[in-house]
Amino acid sequence: MIKNERQYRITQSWAAKFRASLEEFTTKPRPKNVHPKMWEAQKASVQSQLRDLEDELREYERLKSGGPKTLELDSLDALPKVLIPAGIAAGLTQEDLAARLGLKPQQIQRYEASDYQTASFAAFLRSRASLISEFAMSRN
């Protein structure tokens, strides 16, 4: 999952590289020393990776443009993973969330890097409350 603008730009860059690589597979002839099945497997691998990157880009863009009206949980274990999309959909940057919680942006980056697994329960609850209220206000 793309969690911030920096990751979004990096993913865009990688997607462009994979598109260029895929273009080479479709325009250049297969080298004689590469078995046809290996050539097709490499091409399929590039296509698969590009699809994954494009899916991530679309999801981030959907969240940035206002995202879903609700975010659903399958279990309480999934709650930390909903915090990041809720923040994106609410238009909050890591800096915004850090300011609301009285933390440094680097701490929010660490929390998000681990999907909030490294956050204390109290910090997790503060983050959750802040994001839920902002997400709810941005939906009205």
C-alpha positions as CSV (number, residue, x, y, z in Angstrom):
1,M,0.0,0.0,0.0
2,I,1.2,3.5,-0.9
3,K,1.2,5.5,2.4
4,N,2.3,9.0,1.4
5,E,3.2,11.3,-1.5
6,R,6.9,10.2,-1.5
7,Q,5.9,6.6,-2.0
8,Y,3.4,7.6,-4.6
9,R,6.1,9.4,-6.7
10,I,8.5,6.4,-6.3
11,T,5.7,4.0,-7.4
12,Q,5.0,6.2,-10.4
13,S,8.6,6.1,-11.3
14,W,8.8,2.3,-11.0
15,A,5.6,1.9,-13.0
16,A,7.1,4.0,-15.8
17,K,10.2,1.8,-15.8
18,F,8.1,-1.4,-16.0
19,R,6.1,0.1,-18.9
20,A,9.3,0.8,-20.7
21,S,10.5,-2.7,-20.1
22,L,7.2,-4.2,-21.3
23,E,7.5,-2.1,-24.4
24,E,10.9,-3.7,-25.1
25,F,9.4,-7.1,-24.7
26,T,6.7,-6.3,-27.3
27,T,8.9,-4.4,-29.8
28,K,12.2,-6.1,-29.8
29,P,12.7,-9.7,-31.0
30,R,13.6,-12.4,-28.5
31,P,17.3,-12.9,-28.2
32,K,18.3,-16.3,-29.8
33,N,20.0,-17.4,-26.5
34,V,16.7,-17.0,-24.5
35,H,14.3,-19.9,-24.6
36,P,10.8,-18.8,-25.8
37,K,9.2,-20.0,-22.5
38,M,11.7,-18.0,-20.5
39,W,11.0,-15.0,-22.6
40,E,7.3,-15.3,-22.1
41,A,7.8,-15.9,-18.3
42,Q,9.9,-12.8,-18.0
43,K,7.3,-10.8,-20.0
44,A,4.4,-12.1,-17.8
45,S,6.4,-11.2,-14.7
46,V,6.8,-7.6,-15.9
47,Q,3.1,-7.4,-16.8
48,S,2.1,-8.8,-13.3
49,Q,4.4,-6.4,-11.5
50,L,3.1,-3.5,-13.6
51,R,-0.5,-4.4,-12.8
52,D,0.3,-4.5,-9.1
53,L,1.9,-1.1,-9.2
54,E,-0.9,0.4,-11.2
55,D,-3.5,-1.1,-8.8
56,E,-1.6,0.6,-5.9
57,L,-1.5,3.9,-7.7
58,R,-5.2,3.8,-8.5
59,E,-6.1,3.0,-4.9
60,Y,-4.0,5.9,-3.6
61,E,-5.5,8.2,-6.1
62,R,-9.0,7.1,-5.1
63,L,-8.2,7.7,-1.5
64,K,-6.7,11.1,-2.2
65,S,-9.7,12.2,-4.2
66,G,-12.0,11.6,-1.2
67,G,-12.0,7.8,-1.1
68,P,-14.8,5.7,0.2
69,K,-17.5,6.9,2.4
70,T,-16.8,4.2,4.8
71,L,-13.9,1.9,5.6
72,E,-14.7,-1.7,6.5
73,L,-12.9,-4.0,8.9
74,D,-12.9,-7.8,8.8
75,S,-11.6,-8.0,12.3
76,L,-10.1,-5.9,15.0
77,D,-6.7,-7.1,13.9
78,A,-7.2,-5.1,10.7
79,L,-7.9,-1.8,12.5
80,P,-4.4,-0.5,12.3
81,K,-4.4,-1.0,8.5
82,V,-7.5,1.1,8.2
83,L,-5.8,4.1,9.9
84,I,-3.5,4.9,7.0
85,P,-6.3,4.8,4.3
86,A,-8.5,6.9,6.6
87,G,-5.8,9.5,7.0
88,I,-5.2,9.7,3.2
89,A,-8.9,9.9,2.5
90,A,-9.3,12.6,5.1
91,G,-6.5,14.6,3.5
92,L,-4.2,14.4,6.5
93,T,-0.5,14.2,5.9
94,Q,1.8,12.5,8.4
95,E,2.8,16.0,9.6
96,D,-0.8,16.9,10.2
97,L,-1.5,13.8,12.2
98,A,1.7,14.3,14.2
99,A,0.7,17.8,15.1
100,R,-2.7,16.7,16.2
101,L,-1.2,14.0,18.4
102,G,1.7,16.1,19.7
103,L,4.3,13.8,18.1
104,K,7.1,14.3,15.6
105,P,6.3,13.4,12.0
106,Q,9.1,10.8,12.2
107,Q,7.1,8.9,14.8
108,I,4.1,8.8,12.6
109,Q,6.3,7.5,9.8
110,R,7.6,4.8,12.0
111,Y,4.1,3.8,13.1
112,E,2.9,3.7,9.5
113,A,6.0,1.8,8.3
114,S,5.0,-1.0,10.7
115,D,1.2,-0.6,10.1
116,Y,1.0,0.8,13.7
117,Q,2.3,-2.5,15.1
118,T,5.0,-0.6,17.0
119,A,2.6,2.0,18.5
120,S,1.7,1.7,22.1
121,F,-2.0,1.0,22.8
122,A,-2.5,4.6,24.1
123,A,-0.8,6.1,21.0
124,F,-2.9,3.8,18.8
125,L,-6.1,4.9,20.4
126,R,-5.1,8.6,20.0
127,S,-4.3,8.1,16.3
128,R,-7.6,6.2,15.8
129,A,-9.7,8.8,17.5
130,S,-8.1,11.6,15.6
131,L,-8.4,9.9,12.2
132,I,-11.9,8.7,12.8
133,S,-13.2,12.1,13.7
134,E,-11.4,13.7,10.7
135,F,-12.6,11.0,8.4
136,A,-16.2,11.4,9.6
137,M,-16.0,15.2,9.2
138,S,-14.5,15.0,5.7
139,R,-17.5,12.7,4.6
140,N,-20.2,15.2,5.6
